Amino acid sequence: MLLPQPAGSANDVVARIIAEPMAQALGQPVVVDNRPGANGIVAINALKQQPADGHTLLLSGVSQLSFNPHLYANLPYDPVRDFTYVAPVTDAPFILVASKASGITSVAALLRRARAEPGRLTYGSAGIGNSTHLAMEMLADRAGVQFTHVPYPGTNQALTSLVSGETNVMILVLGVALSQVRAGAVTPLAMLAEERLPVLPELPTQREAGIDAPVMPGWFGLLGPAGMPQPAVEAINTAVRRALADAGVQARLAENQLLPTPGTAAELRARMERDGAVWGAFIRRRGLRPE
């Protein structure tokens, strides 16, 4: 199982949780192989070089499939032609938080400040084109406000800057932010989800807080090289479903604020296309390119 992110990432956490239950269901070992680099291109190139027999898979995120094709002018893969879609695995909600130093305690207060002083408030991200960047740009676009973007090499660095007060606000995956929220180091403003979540039941969704914007997707799914035989796809999809139905797996996913999303290969492909249409149009309209 190839991963486009390093050890300790959300992608890696998902893989380590499902690998052993999948191995039990398949009757053979599942080896996790981290191949980070170039926004997933390193891992994807490794996948494309393997035979389409079902023995090499990629645990991809939404970024590689729905965002990258619109961010990069010369992407060396096509999400429609170059893969066999196998199984959706998990989804992760995002959260909008503010630094304590900013004094911002609600979305309404954030927007008032942003409208009074356009571009004065700053937000950190894990880099141009990252989900943490795109989500904040979408929020600003739909709310009609302007923030100043401060990109960092990764999510942890951006979160550290928020905690220290160097930046004012940030959107990031709930599983990464929750410990800082519970410690009182940052102020939660809204959940980027369709409904409120039990872990923070008092926190409004972004729409409840007055921002009508698409929810930032945070899903992971399994892919193979193009041309995988259907029996292999079905066998692996069944193994993923069995893993996600396991009580121990569900408990570990819940600890990391990850939601199991069992489904068909066709459902994973449809989600890639749907999110690509929504976020691709936004990326092109705003000219959000890493180069």
C-alpha positions in Angstrom: 0.0 0.0 0.0 1.8 3.1 -1.3 1.2 6.4 0.6 1.8 9.9 -0.8 2.5 11.3 2.7 5.1 10.7 5.4 4.9 8.7 8.5 2.7 10.3 11.1 0.4 12.0 8.6 -3.3 11.5 8.5 -2.8 9.3 5.4 -0.3 7.2 7.3 -2.6 6.9 10.3 -5.4 5.5 8.2 -3.1 3.0 6.5 -1.7 1.7 9.7 -5.2 1.2 11.2 -6.6 -0.7 8.2 -3.5 -2.7 7.0 -3.7 -5.6 9.5 -7.5 -6.1 9.3 -7.2 -6.0 5.5 -4.4 -8.6 5.6 -6.6 -10.9 7.7 -9.5 -10.6 5.2 -7.2 -11.1 2.2 -5.1 -13.9 3.7 -1.8 -12.2 2.8 0.4 -9.4 4.3 -0.4 -5.7 3.6 2.9 -3.7 3.6 2.6 0.0 4.1 5.2 1.9 2.0 5.5 5.7 2.5 6.5 7.5 -0.7 6.1 11.3 0.1 7.0 14.0 -2.3 5.7 16.5 -4.9 2.1 16.6 -3.7 1.7 12.8 -4.2 3.4 12.6 -7.6 6.3 10.4 -6.3 3.9 7.7 -5.0 1.7 7.9 -8.1 4.6 7.4 -10.4 5.6 4.4 -8.3 2.1 3.0 -8.7 2.0 3.5 -12.4 5.1 1.4 -12.8 3.6 -1.7 -11.2 1.5 -4.4 -12.9 -2.3 -4.0 -12.6 -2.7 -7.3 -10.7 -4.1 -5.8 -7.4 -0.9 -6.4 -5.4 0.1 -2.7 -5.4 -2.3 -0.1 -4.3 -2.2 3.6 -3.5 -4.1 5.1 -0.5 -4.8 8.5 -2.1 -6.3 11.6 -0.7 -8.7 14.1 -2.3 -5.8 16.4 -3.0 -4.1 14.1 -5.5 -7.2 13.3 -7.4 -9.5 16.3 -7.2 -7.2 19.3 -6.6 -3.8 18.6 -8.3 -5.2 18.3 -11.8 -6.4 22.0 -11.5 -3.4 23.3 -9.6 -0.6 22.0 -11.9 -0.3 22.9 -15.6 1.8 19.8 -16.4 0.7 17.0 -14.1 2.2 13.6 -15.1 -1.0 11.7 -14.5 -4.7 11.8 -15.3 -7.1 10.9 -12.4 -9.7 9.5 -14.9 -7.5 7.4 -17.2 -4.5 6.3 -15.1 -6.2 4.5 -12.1 -8.5 1.7 -11.2 -10.8 3.0 -8.4 -11.1 0.3 -5.7 -12.7 1.5 -2.4 -13.4 4.6 -0.4 -11.9 4.4 3.1 -12.3 7.4 5.4 -13.2 11.0 5.6 -12.0 13.8 7.9 -13.8 16.9 9.0 -12.0 20.3 9.1 -12.3 23.0 11.7 -11.8 26.8 11.7 -9.8 28.1 14.7 -8.4 31.4 15.8 -5.4 32.3 17.9 -6.0 33.4 21.5 -3.9 36.5 20.8 -6.3 37.6 18.1 -9.2 37.9 20.5 -11.6 36.5 17.9 -14.2 34.2 19.5 -16.8 33.8 16.7 -17.2 33.7 12.9 -19.2 36.9 13.2 -16.3 38.7 15.0 -13.9 37.3 12.4 -15.9 38.7 9.5 -16.4 42.1 11.2 -12.6 42.4 11.7 -11.9 41.3 8.1 -14.4 43.8 6.6 -13.1 46.6 8.8 -9.5 46.0 7.8 -9.2 44.1 4.5 -6.1 42.0 4.4 -5.0 42.8 7.9 -5.8 39.4 9.4 -3.5 36.6 8.5 -4.0 32.8 8.1 -1.5 30.0 8.0 -1.6 27.0 5.8 0.5 23.9 4.9 1.4 25.5 1.5 -0.2 26.9 -1.6 -2.7 24.4 -3.0 -3.0 22.4 0.2 -6.4 21.8 1.6 -5.7 24.2 4.5 -5.1 26.9 1.9 -8.0 26.1 -0.4 -10.5 25.9 2.4 -9.6 29.3 3.8 -9.7 30.9 0.3 -13.2 29.4 -0.3 -14.4 30.8 3.0 -13.0 34.3 2.2 -14.5 34.2 -1.3 -18.0 33.2 -0.1 -17.9 35.7 2.8 -16.6 38.5 0.6 -13.6 39.3 2.7 -9.8 39.3 2.3 -7.1 37.7 4.4 -3.3 37.6 4.0 -2.0 34.1 3.4 1.1 32.9 5.2 2.2 29.4 3.8 4.3 27.1 5.9 6.2 23.8 5.0 3.5 21.7 6.8 0.4 21.7 9.0 2.3 21.4 12.2 4.4 24.5 11.5 1.3 26.5 10.6 -0.5 25.4 13.7 2.5 26.3 15.9 2.4 29.8 14.4 -1.3 30.1 15.2 -0.8 29.0 18.8 2.1 31.5 19.3 -0.1 34.3 17.8 2.1 34.9 14.7 -1.0 34.3 12.6 -4.7 34.9 13.4 -6.8 32.1 12.0 -6.5 28.7 10.3 -8.5 25.9 8.9 -7.2 22.4 9.4 -8.2 18.8 10.0 -10.1 18.3 13.2 -7.9 15.4 14.3 -4.8 17.6 14.3 -6.5 20.6 15.9 -8.5 18.9 18.6 -5.7 18.6 21.2 -5.0 22.3 21.0 -8.7 23.1 21.2 -9.1 21.0 24.3 -6.0 22.5 25.9 -7.4 26.0 25.3 -4.5 27.0 23.1 -6.7 28.0 20.2 -10.4 29.2 19.9 -12.7 27.0 17.8 -15.0 29.1 15.5 -16.8 26.6 13.3 -16.8 23.1 12.0 -16.5 22.5 8.2 -19.1 19.8 8.1 -22.7 19.3 7.0 -23.8 18.7 10.6 -22.4 19.3 14.1 -20.1 16.6 15.5 -20.5 14.9 18.9 -16.9 15.7 19.8 -17.7 19.4 19.9 -21.5 19.6 20.0 -21.7 23.3 20.8 -19.6 24.3 17.8 -21.7 25.5 14.9 -21.1 24.4 11.3 -19.8 27.0 8.9 -23.3 27.4 7.4 -24.9 27.8 10.8 -22.2 30.5 11.4 -23.3 32.4 8.3 -20.9 31.2 5.6 -22.6 29.3 2.7 -19.6 27.5 1.3 -18.8 23.9 0.1 -17.5 21.7 2.8 -13.8 21.0 2.4 -13.5 17.2 1.6 -10.9 15.2 3.5 -11.4 11.7 2.2 -8.9 8.9 1.4 -9.5 6.0 -1.0 -7.7 3.0 -2.4 -6.6 3.0 -6.1 -4.7 0.6 -8.3 -3.0 1.0 -11.7 -5.3 1.3 -14.7 -6.7 -2.0 -16.0 -7.0 -4.0 -12.7 -9.3 -7.1 -13.2 -12.7 -6.8 -11.7 -12.4 -9.8 -9.3 -9.3 -8.2 -7.7 -11.2 -4.9 -7.3 -14.1 -6.7 -5.7 -11.9 -8.8 -3.3 -10.0 -5.7 -2.1 -13.2 -3.7 -1.7 -14.7 -6.5 0.4 -11.5 -6.6 2.6 -11.8 -2.8 3.1 -15.5 -3.0 4.1 -14.7 -5.8 6.6 -11.8 -3.8 8.1 -14.1 -0.7 8.5 -16.8 -2.8 10.1 -14.4 -4.0 12.8 -15.1 -2.5 16.2 -11.4 -2.0 17.0 -10.8 -0.3 13.7 -13.8 2.0 14.3 -12.6 2.9 17.8 -9.1 3.8 16.5 -10.5 5.9 13.7 -12.8 7.7 16.1 -9.8 8.4 18.3 -8.2 10.2 15.4 -11.5 12.0 14.4 -11.7 9.9 11.2 -15.0 8.8 9.7 -15.2 5.3 8.0 -16.8 5.6 4.6 -17.4 2.1 3.2 -18.7 2.1 -0.4 -18.2 1.0 -3.9 -15.4 1.8 -6.4 -17.9 3.7 -8.5 -18.8 5.8 -5.5 -15.2 6.7 -4.9 -14.8 7.7 -8.6 -18.0 9.8 -8.5 -16.8 11.7 -5.4 -13.4 12.4 -7.2 -15.3 13.8 -10.1 -17.8 15.8 -8.0 -15.1 17.4 -5.8 -12.9 18.0 -8.8 -15.7 19.9 -10.6 -16.5 22.1 -7.5 -12.9 22.9 -6.4 -11.4 22.8 -9.8 -13.6 25.6 -11.0 -12.8 27.6 -7.9 -9.0 27.0 -8.2 -9.1 28.2 -11.8 -11.3 31.2 -11.1 -9.0 32.4 -8.3 -5.7 31.5 -10.1 -4.5 29.4 -7.2 -1.4 27.7 -8.6 1.8 26.6 -6.7 4.2 27.7 -9.4 
